[in-house]
């Protein structure tokens, strides 16, 4: 039976592209004016990417919310003094 999965070289290449994408997305998010503002994440994405974005925004944004079509707003963190 033929191997239909990815070869090791292709898998490593794919993982490296994903790791590069993490840096691109977090840099893009951090380039927005989020200092002291509320930030709302929407849409589908891998959980590791949302965690990476949350880590990058921690200490910059007052509130980070994930807006889910299923559960509604989910508070990730809230550092607002009000």
C-alpha positions as CSV (number, residue, x, y, z in Angstrom):
1,X,0.0,0.0,0.0
2,X,1.4,3.4,-1.0
3,X,2.0,6.1,1.7
4,X,-0.5,8.8,1.1
5,X,0.7,11.0,4.0
6,X,3.3,13.7,3.8
7,X,7.0,12.8,3.6
8,X,9.2,14.0,6.5
9,X,10.7,16.8,4.3
10,X,7.2,18.0,3.2
11,X,6.0,17.9,6.8
12,X,8.9,19.9,8.1
13,X,8.4,22.5,5.3
14,X,4.7,22.7,6.2
15,X,5.4,23.1,9.9
16,X,8.0,25.8,9.2
17,X,5.5,27.7,7.1
18,X,3.0,27.6,10.0
19,X,5.6,28.9,12.4
20,X,6.5,31.7,10.0
21,X,2.8,32.5,9.8
22,X,2.5,32.9,13.6
23,X,5.1,35.6,13.5
24,X,3.4,37.4,10.6
25,X,-0.1,37.4,12.3
26,X,1.1,38.5,15.7
27,X,3.2,41.3,14.2
28,X,0.2,42.5,12.2
29,X,-2.0,42.4,15.2
30,X,0.5,44.3,17.3
31,X,0.8,47.0,14.6
32,X,-2.8,48.0,15.1
33,X,-3.5,50.7,17.7
34,X,-4.6,48.4,20.5
35,X,-2.9,50.3,23.4
36,X,-5.6,50.7,26.1
37,X,-8.4,49.6,23.8
38,X,-10.8,46.7,23.6
39,X,-9.9,44.1,21.0
40,X,-12.4,41.6,19.5
41,X,-11.2,38.5,17.7
42,X,-13.6,36.8,15.2
43,X,-13.5,34.0,12.7
44,X,-12.1,30.6,12.6
45,X,-8.5,29.9,13.4
46,X,-6.3,27.4,15.2
47,X,-6.2,27.8,19.0
48,X,-2.4,28.2,19.1
49,X,-2.8,31.3,16.9
50,X,-5.4,32.8,19.2
51,X,-3.2,32.1,22.2
52,X,-0.2,33.6,20.5
53,X,-2.2,36.8,19.7
54,X,-3.6,36.9,23.2
55,X,0.0,36.7,24.6
56,X,1.2,39.5,22.2
57,X,-1.7,41.8,23.2
58,X,-1.5,41.1,27.0
59,X,-0.4,44.3,28.7
60,X,-1.4,46.4,25.6
61,X,-5.1,46.0,25.2
62,X,-7.5,46.6,28.2
63,X,-9.8,43.7,27.1
64,X,-9.5,40.8,24.7
65,X,-12.7,39.2,23.6
66,X,-13.3,36.3,21.2
67,X,-16.7,36.6,19.4
68,X,-18.0,33.1,18.7
69,X,-21.1,32.6,16.6
70,X,-22.0,29.6,18.9
71,X,-21.3,30.9,22.4
72,X,-21.3,34.7,21.9
73,X,-18.6,36.8,23.4
74,X,-15.9,35.0,25.4
75,X,-13.7,37.2,27.6
76,X,-10.1,36.2,27.3
77,X,-8.8,38.9,29.6
78,X,-10.0,42.2,31.2
79,X,-7.6,44.7,32.6
80,X,-10.0,47.6,32.5
81,X,-10.0,49.6,35.7
82,X,-13.8,50.3,35.2
